[in-house]
């Protein structure tokens, strides 16, 4: 093979690589865009007539601020009362959230049961 043929083949090879890159770049861009767009649940349909309800447990209780120093026994006792009240509120809050999660899990099971019934109905 002479020098002229090698240079033509070399140019053809680079041309093919450039063409390959030009053809695959839109495919990658489309794939990445599709992955981004379809990651949004709002684009999917829903059988719910409204959004799934949020919990009705209120705001998370705020912990009491601990003073840097307790000068008197009464300050320590008052702080301990606040901590005790906070712990009781947090316990109620966690129980409420656990109930919400349990109810949501029950809803999911009911939806799955209905999906399975529909799928069974179309089996030959």
Number of C-alpha atoms within 10 A of each C-alpha: 5 6 7 9 10 11 11 11 11 12 12 12 12 12 12 12 12 12 12 11 11 11 11 12 12 11 11 11 11 12 12 11 12 11 11 10 12 11 11 9 9 9 9 8 7 10 5 7 6 7 7 8 8 7 14 10 14 9 8 10 15 9 13 14 9 12 10 6 8 12 9 8 9 10 13 15 12 11 17 14 13 16 16 13 15 16 14 13 16 16 13 14 18 14 13 16 16 13 14 17 13 12 12 15 12 12 12 12 12 12 12 12 12 12 12 11 11 11 10 10 9 7 6 4
